[in-house]
Amino acid sequence: MSTPLRVTHVALTSTPDAKAAGRPELTPELLSATGARYSRSIDGLDVILSKVDPNDMDAAVDRIFKFVDYGHASIADMAPVAMFIDGISMWLAYHIWSLVPTAGGQESSTRYIRIANDTLLGTDVTGASDANHAAGAMDIYNAALEFWEQIAVQSPELVRIPAGTPPKAAARIRRNYAFDRARYFLPVTAQTNMMLVMSARGWVGLIQQLLASGLIEGERVAAVMRDELALVTPRLIRHARLVDGIAAGIRSVQVELSKLAVVPLSTLMSGHGEAEDTAFVHLDVPSDVTDASMTSAFAFHDNRYGFVGDALRRTSVRFGWEAVTMAELRDLNRHRTGTKYCPMLPLGFYCALDQVPAGVDSAPLMDWAEQGRKLTLDARQGIATGNPADIYKTLLGSQYYFEHTTTADKFIYEAELRTGTGAHYKYAKHLHDCLELWYQRFPATRGLVLEGTAEPE
């Protein structure tokens, strides 16, 4: 069932223990004002709060802001705001994460939810040149789901269900196996839900980017976000508006992409359209970091959250793949550190053809792959004509160039997470490939990196 667009602020309340201990309760805006006043006083928190009337917190905010520049970005950074966003497209959810990668939050998962046919957004929301492809892609998704569910039953060794797994858990693992391989046919116009927790400053920056996006859905969501944010931090949203410089910058990027899209790609012109997902890892190692010091940096690293030494933290890493599907990008993009670069120009289409076991007729999947290739090519050609909204024609199997620049400790964390228990099979391949390149430079760390085998959970 289609979900109407809705953005809902959810406030936090004190726990019973905090209330019993007499801890203060402040609105997000009063919290930021108090923090601002705190930086200009030596008296401490109690003195500042003693001047606050709990029955009229807004008056305290206004009094403090008479003496403090409440337009300063650092003030808005101290006002935490949580919002739940219902009924947006999977593509816009990805795009929002790319704009605010340090936000906390969650999104509806294709691993646990069967996406319904009636959740597709129309061209009145997306601005794409046509939406006829989406319903057909959803039909393929449902057929592909049945295809992989049958394989999960007929070839249980592929699903790798551990011996002794309870029946309900085993059924979930089989379902996840099928979801993980069928999801590539999902249109990015299918609806999803997401929640974000970040500062008022983060929300203002996001609203600016969406208002300047030139995309109908982005502008609609931004307007609703701003209205909701005004309920929480009305004094801190004066910059939540269209900024000409941001709009001009985004438009220049879109123009460059349209020029690149004119160049035809052999991968999308025939066959199944799959681009090679070749990995790359580029290291900038400080001159005093040796193989021995890099190895010793793992001495006390007993889990992916464990201690790592300075050699890892000081080494810069730029890693990625020549082609990654949107299905994987939705999570890879959310690793918080560093900078990600992913031009929204489709390069190919992947749909798990490599996962079909020997002896199983793959003809249906090959036919569906051809449809996915055509849809991805159609999206690229639409972008070439100057309509960036034609990115909405793509599927979760559409592939893009992706790179992540960070430090080695964060790279190792991501590799351990994405190859560990419960990891998607494609994540595991991507990060295994990157680790092999890492080991070429630091072979003694093989076995010290807690590389997993993506065993089911």
C-alpha positions in Angstrom: 0.0 0.0 0.0 1.3 3.4 -1.0 2.5 5.5 2.0 1.8 9.3 2.0 4.8 11.6 2.4 5.1 12.4 6.1 7.9 13.9 8.2 7.4 13.6 12.0 9.6 15.1 14.7 9.8 12.8 17.7 10.9 14.4 21.0 12.9 12.7 23.7 11.7 12.7 27.3 13.6 12.0 30.5 13.8 8.5 31.9 12.2 7.9 35.3 15.7 7.5 36.9 16.8 10.9 35.5 13.7 12.6 36.8 14.2 11.0 40.2 17.7 12.3 40.2 16.5 15.8 39.5 18.3 16.1 36.1 17.2 19.0 33.9 14.9 18.7 30.9 15.4 21.2 28.1 13.9 21.7 24.6 16.4 21.3 21.8 16.6 25.0 21.2 17.0 25.8 24.9 19.7 23.2 25.1 21.6 24.9 22.2 21.0 28.3 23.9 22.3 27.0 27.2 25.4 25.6 25.5 26.0 28.9 23.9 25.6 30.8 27.2 27.8 28.1 28.9 30.7 29.1 26.6 30.4 32.7 27.8 30.2 32.1 31.5 32.3 30.7 34.3 29.4 30.1 36.6 28.5 26.6 35.6 25.3 24.9 34.5 23.3 25.3 37.7 23.6 29.1 37.6 22.4 29.3 34.0 19.5 27.0 34.6 18.5 28.8 37.8 17.3 31.6 35.5 15.1 29.4 33.4 11.4 29.2 34.1 10.4 25.6 33.4 6.9 26.8 32.5 8.2 29.3 29.9 11.4 27.9 28.4 11.0 30.0 25.2 11.4 33.1 27.3 14.8 31.8 28.5 15.8 31.0 24.9 15.0 34.6 23.8 16.9 36.1 26.8 20.0 34.1 26.1 19.9 34.8 22.3 19.8 38.5 23.0 23.5 38.2 24.0 24.5 35.3 21.7 24.6 35.1 17.9 22.0 32.4 17.4 22.6 32.4 13.7 26.1 30.9 14.2 26.3 27.3 12.9 27.9 26.0 16.1 24.8 27.0 18.0 22.5 25.0 15.8 24.9 22.1 16.1 23.9 21.8 19.8 20.2 21.2 19.1 19.5 17.5 18.5 16.5 16.7 16.4 15.0 13.3 15.4 12.6 12.9 12.5 10.9 10.0 10.9 10.3 10.3 7.1 7.6 8.1 5.6 6.9 7.5 2.0 10.0 8.6 0.1 11.6 6.8 -2.8 14.6 4.5 -2.3 16.7 6.8 -4.5 15.9 9.9 -2.4 16.7 7.9 0.8 20.1 7.0 -0.7 20.7 10.7 -1.8 19.8 12.0 1.7 22.3 9.6 3.3 24.9 10.9 0.8 24.3 14.4 2.0 24.3 13.7 5.7 26.6 10.7 6.2 27.3 11.5 9.8 23.6 11.4 10.9 22.4 8.5 13.0 19.4 6.6 11.7 17.8 3.6 9.9 16.0 2.8 6.7 13.5 0.1 5.8 15.5 -3.0 4.7 15.0 -4.9 1.5 16.4 -7.9 3.3 13.5 -8.2 5.8 10.6 -6.6 3.8 8.9 -7.7 0.6 8.4 -4.6 -1.3 4.8 -4.3 -2.6 3.8 -3.3 -6.2 1.6 -0.4 -5.0 4.4 1.5 -3.4 5.8 3.0 -6.6 5.9 6.8 -6.9 4.7 8.3 -10.2 6.2 10.9 -12.5 4.3 13.6 -10.7 6.6 13.0 -7.8 9.8 11.9 -9.5 9.9 14.1 -12.6 11.2 11.2 -14.7 10.2 11.3 -18.4 8.1 8.2 -17.9 7.2 5.7 -15.2 5.9 2.8 -17.2 9.0 0.7 -16.7 8.5 0.6 -12.9 5.5 -1.7 -12.8 7.1 -4.2 -15.2 10.3 -4.2 -13.0 8.2 -4.9 -10.0 6.7 -7.9 -11.7 10.2 -9.1 -12.5 11.2 -8.6 -8.9 8.3 -10.8 -7.7 9.2 -13.5 -10.3 12.8 -13.4 -9.3 11.9 -13.7 -5.7 10.1 -17.0 -6.5 13.1 -18.1 -8.6 15.5 -17.7 -5.7 13.1 -19.1 -3.1 12.9 -22.3 -5.1 16.7 -22.5 -5.3 17.0 -22.0 -1.5 14.7 -25.0 -1.0 16.3 -27.2 -3.7 19.9 -26.4 -2.8 20.0 -25.8 0.9 23.8 -26.1 0.9 24.0 -22.8 -0.9 22.1 -21.1 1.9 24.5 -22.4 4.5 22.0 -22.7 7.3 24.0 -23.9 10.4 23.2 -27.3 11.8 20.7 -27.1 14.6 19.2 -23.8 13.5 15.5 -23.5 14.8 12.9 -23.8 12.0 11.8 -20.1 12.2 15.4 -18.9 12.1 16.1 -21.2 9.2 13.1 -19.9 7.3 14.3 -16.4 7.8 17.8 -17.2 6.5 16.2 -18.8 3.4 14.0 -15.7 2.9 17.1 -13.4 3.3 18.9 -15.5 0.7 16.2 -14.9 -1.8 15.6 -11.2 -0.9 19.4 -10.5 -1.3 19.4 -11.9 -4.9 16.0 -10.7 -6.1 16.3 -7.1 -4.9 18.3 -6.0 -7.9 15.1 -5.7 -9.9 13.5 -3.3 -7.5 12.8 0.2 -9.0 14.3 3.0 -7.1 10.9 4.7 -7.2 9.6 2.1 -4.7 8.8 3.7 -1.4 10.8 3.3 1.8 10.9 4.9 5.2 13.8 6.3 7.1 14.6 8.1 10.3 17.5 10.4 11.1 18.9 11.9 14.2 21.2 14.9 13.8 21.6 18.5 14.9 19.4 21.4 13.7 22.4 22.5 11.7 22.5 19.1 9.9 18.8 19.5 9.1 19.2 23.0 7.8 22.1 21.9 5.5 20.0 19.0 4.2 17.0 21.2 3.5 19.3 23.6 1.6 20.6 20.8 -0.6 17.2 19.3 -1.3 15.6 22.7 -2.1 18.4 23.3 -4.6 18.3 19.8 -6.1 16.1 20.7 -9.0 14.2 17.5 -8.2 10.4 17.6 -7.5 10.6 14.9 -4.7 13.6 16.5 -3.1 11.9 19.9 -3.0 8.7 18.5 -1.6 10.4 16.6 1.1 12.5 19.7 2.1 9.4 21.8 2.4 7.8 19.3 4.8 11.0 18.9 6.7 11.3 22.7 7.2 7.8 22.9 8.5 8.5 20.1 11.0 11.8 21.6 12.1 10.1 24.9 12.8 8.1 23.1 15.6 11.4 22.3 17.3 13.9 25.0 16.6 12.1 28.0 15.1 14.9 30.4 15.9 17.6 28.2 14.3 16.0 27.7 10.8 16.4 31.1 9.2 19.0 29.6 6.8 16.7 26.6 5.9 16.0 28.1 2.5 17.0 28.0 -1.1 20.6 29.2 -1.5 21.5 30.4 -5.0 25.2 29.3 -4.8 24.2 25.7 -3.8 21.6 25.5 -6.6 24.2 26.7 -9.1 26.8 24.2 -7.9 24.3 21.3 -8.1 23.2 22.3 -11.6 26.8 22.5 -12.8 27.3 18.9 -11.6 24.1 17.8 -13.4 25.3 19.4 -16.6 28.7 17.7 -16.5 26.9 14.3 -15.9 24.7 14.9 -18.9 27.8 15.5 -21.0 29.4 12.3 -19.8 26.2 10.4 -20.3 26.2 11.1 -24.1 29.2 8.7 -24.4 27.7 5.2 -25.0 29.0 2.3 -22.9 29.6 -1.1 -24.5 28.4 -2.8 -21.3 25.0 -1.2 -21.6 24.6 -1.5 -25.4 24.2 -5.3 -25.5 24.3 -8.5 -23.5 23.3 -8.5 -19.9 24.8 -5.1 -19.3 27.0 -6.0 -16.3 30.0 -3.8 -15.6 33.1 -5.2 -13.9 33.2 -4.5 -10.2 37.0 -4.2 -10.1 38.3 -3.0 -6.7 41.1 -0.5 -6.1 42.9 0.6 -3.0 45.3 3.5 -2.9 47.4 4.1 0.3 49.2 7.2 1.6 51.5 5.7 4.2 53.5 8.1 6.5 57.2 7.7 5.9 57.9 6.5 9.4 55.2 3.7 9.3 56.9 0.4 8.6 55.6 -3.1 7.9 56.4 -3.9 11.5 54.7 -0.9 13.0 51.6 -1.6 10.9 51.5 -5.2 12.1 51.9 -4.1 15.7 48.9 -1.8 15.3 46.8 -4.9 15.4 48.3 -6.3 18.6 45.2 -5.6 20.7 42.6 -5.8 18.0 40.3 -8.6 19.1 37.1 -7.4 17.5 36.1 -4.8 14.9 35.4 -2.2 17.6 38.7 -3.1 19.3 41.9 -1.1 19.8 44.0 -0.2 16.7 47.4 1.5 16.7 48.6 4.8 15.4 50.0 3.3 12.2 46.5 2.4 11.1 44.9 5.7 12.2 47.6 7.8 10.4 47.5 6.0 7.0 45.1 7.4 4.4 43.1 5.1 2.2 41.1 5.7 -0.9 39.3 2.6 -1.9 36.3 1.6 -4.0 35.1 -0.2 -7.1 34.6 0.6 -10.8 31.0 -0.5 -10.5 28.7 -1.1 -7.5 25.0 -1.5 -7.6 22.6 0.9 -5.9 21.5 -2.0 -3.7 25.0 -2.1 -2.2 25.5 1.7 -2.3 22.5 2.2 0.0 24.7 0.8 2.9 28.3 1.3 1.7 27.4 5.0 1.4 26.4 5.2 5.1 29.8 4.5 6.6 30.3 7.8 8.4 33.9 8.7 8.0 35.7 10.5 5.3 34.4 11.5 1.9 32.5 9.4 -0.7 32.4 10.0 -4.4 29.7 8.5 -6.5 28.5 10.2 -9.7 24.9 9.4 -10.3 25.5 8.1 -13.8 24.6 4.4 -14.4 27.4 2.3 -15.9 25.9 -1.2 -16.0 23.4 -3.6 -14.5 23.9 -6.6 -12.2 21.3 -9.1 -11.1 23.1 -12.1 -9.5 23.5 -14.2 -12.6 26.8 -15.4 -11.1 24.9 -16.8 -8.2 22.8 -19.4 -10.2 24.0 -22.9 -9.3 25.1 -25.4 -11.9 22.2 -27.4 -13.3 19.6 -24.7 -12.8 18.0 -23.2 -15.8 19.1 -19.5 -15.8 17.1 -18.5 -18.9 14.4 -16.6 -17.0 17.0 -14.6 -15.1 18.9 -13.9 -18.3 15.7 -12.5 -19.9 15.1 -10.4 -16.8 18.7 -9.2 -16.9 18.1 -7.9 -20.5 15.2 -5.9 -19.2 17.3 -4.5 -16.4 20.0 -3.5 -18.9 17.5 -1.7 -21.2 16.0 0.2 -18.3 19.4 1.3 -17.0 20.4 2.3 -20.5 17.2 4.3 -20.9 17.9 6.2 -17.7 21.5 7.0 -18.9 20.1 8.3 -22.2 17.5 10.4 -20.3 20.3 12.0 -18.2 22.2 12.7 -21.5 19.2 14.8 -22.7 19.5 17.0 -19.6 16.9 15.5 -17.3 18.6 14.5 -14.1 15.3 13.1 -12.8 15.6 10.2 -15.2 17.9 8.6 -12.5 14.5 7.5 -11.1 14.2 5.1 -14.0 17.0 2.9 -12.6 16.8 -0.2 -10.5 18.7 -1.4 -7.5 20.8 -3.4 -9.8 22.0 -0.4 -11.7 25.8 0.1 -11.2 27.8 3.2 -10.4 31.5 4.1 -9.8 32.1 4.5 -6.1 35.1 5.5 -4.0 35.6 6.2 -0.3 38.5 8.2 1.1 39.2 7.7 4.8 41.9 6.3 7.1 43.1 2.7 7.4 41.5 2.0 10.7 38.1 2.9 9.3 38.8 0.9 6.2 39.6 -2.2 8.3 36.5 -1.7 10.3 34.3 -1.6 7.2 36.1 -4.7 5.8 35.5 -6.7 9.0 31.9 -5.6 9.2 31.0 -6.3 5.6 32.6 -9.7 5.5 31.4 -10.8 8.9 28.3 -12.7 10.2 25.2 -11.8 8.3 26.9 -9.8 5.6 25.4 -9.6 2.2 27.2 -11.9 -0.2 28.1 -9.0 -2.6 29.4 -6.8 0.3 31.7 -9.7 1.3 33.1 -10.0 -2.3 33.7 -6.3 -2.6 35.6 -6.1 0.7 37.4 -9.4 0.2 38.7 -7.9 -3.1 39.9 -4.7 -1.4 41.6 -6.7 1.4 43.5 -8.7 -1.1 44.9 -5.4 -2.4 45.7 -4.3 1.2 47.6 -7.6 1.8 49.7 -6.9 -1.2 51.1 -3.9 0.6 51.0 -5.3 4.2 51.1 -9.1 3.8 51.9 -9.7 7.5 48.5 -8.3 8.5 46.7 -11.3 6.8 45.2 -13.1 9.7 45.3 -10.0 11.9 42.5 -8.4 10.0 39.3 -10.2 11.4 38.1 -11.1 7.9 34.8 -13.1 8.0 33.1 -15.4 5.6 29.7 -13.7 5.6 28.1 -16.7 7.4 24.3 -16.4 7.8 22.7 -15.1 11.0 
